[in-house]
Amino acid sequence: MAFRRSHSLSLPIGLLSLVWTINIILLATSATTVATNVRLSFVRKQSKTLPVFREAPVFRNGDECTNDPVHVAMTLDSNYLRGTMAAVLSILQHSFCPENVFFHFLWTRYDEDIYTSIKTTFPYLRFKIYKFDSKKVRGKISKSIRHALDQPLNYARVYLADILPMNVSRVIYLDSDIVMVDDVEKLWRVNLEGKVLAAPEYCKANFKRYFTNDFWMDPALSRTFTGRNPCYFNTGVMVVDVQKWREGGYSYKVEEWMAVQKQKRIYHLGSLPPFLLVFAGNIKGIDHRWNQHGLGGDNIQGRCRSLHPGPISLLHWSGKGKPWLRLDSRKPCTVDHLWAPYDLYRSSKHTLEE
């Protein structure tokens, strides 16, 4: 049950019929590359609270692959596990060297059910799980506009350099609500040009709206952007030079702004603003194709959104609406059908056929 796969997709903007066409192409591509007599097995239910997943196909390296690892970090949470499983499948499916991808998962406590789900869904996956001590952010998190943004695990990305092994000098951090439709190694090999992190920048976005009037009216605070041309970037997709992060003490620098927020409300959105305060205007900007974000709609109502123009390598359902919840409620947005082919949930009607 082995796959070799190397292709990327450029997803166009269009009507519902076009999106469904893409969906059919994705399913057809998967079906044509499955070796004959391949059968996806079902896992035994391990928990009354966790979804039950089918076993994923095994993906093998192409003939020209080396042994160079690609490190990917993600968080593990029972509420987002279905998204994580889909994200992992998409990364492996579109990678030319899937056996080179090593996953670093972070959770706040040991959960045998989650561990068993990963092992049975991806028996050949290379991964390690680390405990993120939520005490690190106890008393440092301020209430934001959405409860999910206030969870300690949402701040684990701040401490990646402290948690990952010293031999990991670079990592790709990804949120759990993404789907990769291109080879992850292309993102891995981005030239950071000496910067600590790389991410798509959105300089046409209204940067000022990410901070309160109190912030902009206080010269001692707002001068932090002096000499910089700050642009919004989304922290759900980042390539991080872990070694430079350690050397620069950037975890502490982010924490400093979290402390300011506790004293004087200067922003509304979880862990994003302190990242902007430290890094905006001083990152390596990369192609927007690597984060087609906002597909989950806004943070309040999660209204449907369309795809942005241009080629796409990664789809990101940032915002309130998550594709698995909208599909299950039978009120999906058009873009949710692009996530469905990667859903390994056993009861899903939108999954790869046996």
N, C-alpha and C positions, 0 to 999 in steps of 0.2 A: 504494500500500500504506500508506494512512494511517488512523489511528484517532483518534477523539475520544472521550474517556472521562471520566466524572465520577461515581463512585459509591464508596461505602464499604460494608464488610461488618461485621455484628455477629455474631461466631461464637459459637454457644451451646455449652454443655457438654452432653455426652450420650453415647450409645452409639456404637459403631462405625458403625452404619447412618446416624446423623445426620451424622457427619463425612463419610461417603461422599456423602451428599446435598449437602453444601456443596461438595464437590469437583466433583460433577457440575454444580452451578449455576455454579461458576467457569468450567468448560470451556464450558458452554452460553453464558454471557455473552460469552466471548471469541469463540465461533463466530458469534454473531448480530451482532457489531459489525464483523466482518471484511468488507470490501468484496468483492463478487463478483470472481472471477478472481484473487484474491490467492493468491500461492504463496510459501511460505517456502523460501528457497534454502538450500543447504548450502554450508559453507565448505570450502575445500581444507585438508587436513591440513597443519599447519605444523610440528609437533613430535612426536617420538616419546613425549614425556613428558606433554604437556598434553592435556586433553580436546579434542575437536573439537566446535564448536558450530554450530547452525543460525543463519542470519541472523534477527534479530528483526524484527517488524513496525515500521513507521515510525509514530510517534505525533505528532499535530499538536495545536496549541493550540486551545482553544475560542474562540468568537467574542468573548467578553468579556475575554480575557486582555490584560494589559499586557506591558511588556517587563522587568518587575522580576525579577531573577534570584533563584533559590533555590540556595544553595551547599550541596553535600553532600560530605563528606570520607569516604573509605574507604581501606583499605590493599589492596595487590595482592600476592598470594602464590600461587605455583603450586599449593600444596596446598589453597587455599581458592578458587581461581578459579571453580570451578563454582558455589559459593555466591554469589560476587560477581556473576556473570552473572545468576543468578536474582533477586538483590536489585535490581539495576539494572532488569531487566525489570518487576518488580513495582512499583517506584517510578514508572516511566514509564506503565505501564498504568493505574494508578489516579490519575494526576495529571490535573487539568482543564487545566493549562498545562504539558505535559511539555517543550515546547521552552524553557521558562524554567529548567529544572533544569540546573545546571552542576556536573559532578562533578570533585572534586579527589582524584586517586589518589596514594597514597604507596607507594613500593617502596624496597628497600634497594640495588638495583642495576638497571641497564638490562637489560631482557629483551625482545629483539625479538619472540620468540614470543608473549609476553603482550600486547605492544602490538598485534601483528597480529591476535590473537584479538579484542581489543576493537574494533578498527577494522572488521573483517569481520563481527562479530556485530551491532554497532551503528554502521552507517556514518554515521548522522546525529547521533550522540551529541556533545554539547558537553562536552569534558573536557580536563584537563591533568594530566600526571603529574610528580611531584616526587620527587627522590631524598632519602630519609631516611638520613642518615649514621649508620650503626650505631655509629660511634666515640663518638657522644654518650652512649651508655649503656654503653660498654665499661668493665667493672670496677664498674658500678653495679647490675647485675642480680643478685639473689640467687635461688638455686634454690628453686622452688616445688613444689607437690604434683603438677603436671602439666607435662611438657616443653614443650608448646605455649605455655604461659603465660610461658616463659622467653625466647622469641624476641625479638630487638631490635625487630622491627616491631610487636610488641604494645605497645611503649612510645611509638610514633610519635605517638599522640594527645596525649601530654604536650607535644609540641613543635609542635603545629599553628600556634600564633600566630607562631612563628619561621619557619615554612616557607611559609605562605600569603601571597599578595601583600597589600600594605598596604591596598589598596582593598577587601579582604574584611573586613568588620567583624563578621559573624555567620556561623556555619557549623553545620550539623547533622552530627555525627559518628555514623557507623553501622558496626557490625560487619558482617562478610561473611556471617554465618549468620542473616540476617534476611529476612523477607518483609513488604513494606508492603501493606496491604489498605485503605488510605485515602489521601486526597489529602495529599501531603507538605507542601503549602503550609499546611495547618492547623497542622502541627507547627512549621513555619518562623515562623509569625506569633504564636507563644506570647509572652505578655508576661513578660519576665524580671524585671520590677519592680526593676531596678537590680542584680540578682544577676549573677554571672559565668557561671553555667550553670544550665540547667533539665533536669530528668530526673524520672521517676516515683520517689517515695520509698516505702519499705516499712518503716514504723515499727513494725510488729508482728514483724518479723524480729529474731532474737536478735543484736543488734549486737555484743555482746562476743565472739562466736565468731570474728569476723574478725581478732582479734588474740590474741596468746599471753598466757599468764599473766604472763610476764616483763614484758610491756607494762603490764598493768593493775596489777601490784604495784609498779611504779616511778612514784612520784608526779610526778617530773620529766617523765615521758612522758605519763601518763594525764591530767594537768591540761590538756593541749591541748584537751580537750573542755569545759573549764569555761566556763560561760555559754552553751553550745550544747545543743540537743536533737538529738543526732546520730541519723540514720536511715540505713539501708542504701539505696544506689542503685546501679544497674548502669551501668557506664561504656560499655556497648555502644551506648547510645542517649542522646545528649546534644545539647542546643542550647547553643552556646557563644558568648558575647559576646567575640569575638576581641580587640577593642580593649581591653576591660577586663582581659582576661587579660594582654595585653602590658603595660599600665600597672601592673598589680599584681605583675608578675614571678612569675606562678604556676608557670611551668616550673621555676624555681629552687626554689620552695617545695616542690614535689613531689620534686625531686631531693634536697633536704635530708633528707626522710624515707627515701628510698632509701639514703642514706649511713648513716643510723642503723641501718637494717636490716642493712647489711653488718657493722656492729660488734656488734650485739645482735639476735638474731632476734626480731622483734616481730610478724610476720605470716607467713602461708603462701601467699597467693594473688597472685602476679604483680603487675600494675600497678594492680589495684583498691584495695588497702589504702592506698597513699599518697594516692590521690585522696580516700578517705574521711577520712584524717587532715587533709587541707587543707580539704575542702569540706563534709563531713557536718554537717548542721544549719544550713548557710548557703547552700542552693541554693533555686531556685524549684521547688517540687514541682508536677508536672503529672499529669494523669489517667493511671491505670495502663494504660489502653487502648493507650498508646504504647510499652509494652514488656512483652508477654506472654512473659517470660523463663523460662529454666530448661527449655525443651522438649528440650534435649540431655541432660537428666538430670544426675546428680551429676558431679563432676570425677574420680571414681575409676572407676566402672563404667558410667556413662552409662545408667542404667536409664530405662525409659519413664516419662513423666509425662503427666498429663492437663492440659487447659486449665484456667486459673483462671476462676471465675465472672465474668461481666460482659462488656461490649462490647469488641471488639478492633480496633485499628487497625494493630498491628504484631506479628508473630510472631517470636520470637527463640529460636534453638536454642543458647543458651548452655549450657555443660556439655560433657562429653566426646563425647556422641553427635551426629553430624552427619547430617542427613536423606539426603544423597546417598549416604553410605557405607552407611547402614542399608537404603536401598532397593536398592542394588546387591547387598547381601549377602542379599537376600530375607528379611530379618528386620526389617522396618520397624515403628516404633511407629505407633499410630493417627494421631498428629499429623503424621507425615511425609507423609501423603497430602495435606496442605494445602500443603506446599511443592512437591510434584511438578508441578502445572500450570505452574510458572514455570521449570522445568528446561529449558534450551536445549541440553543435552548431546545430540549427534546420535544416539547409540545408545539414548537413553532411551525407555522404553515409556510414560512418564508425562508426555508433553509435548503441546503444542497440535497439533492435527491440521492438515494442509495444507488 
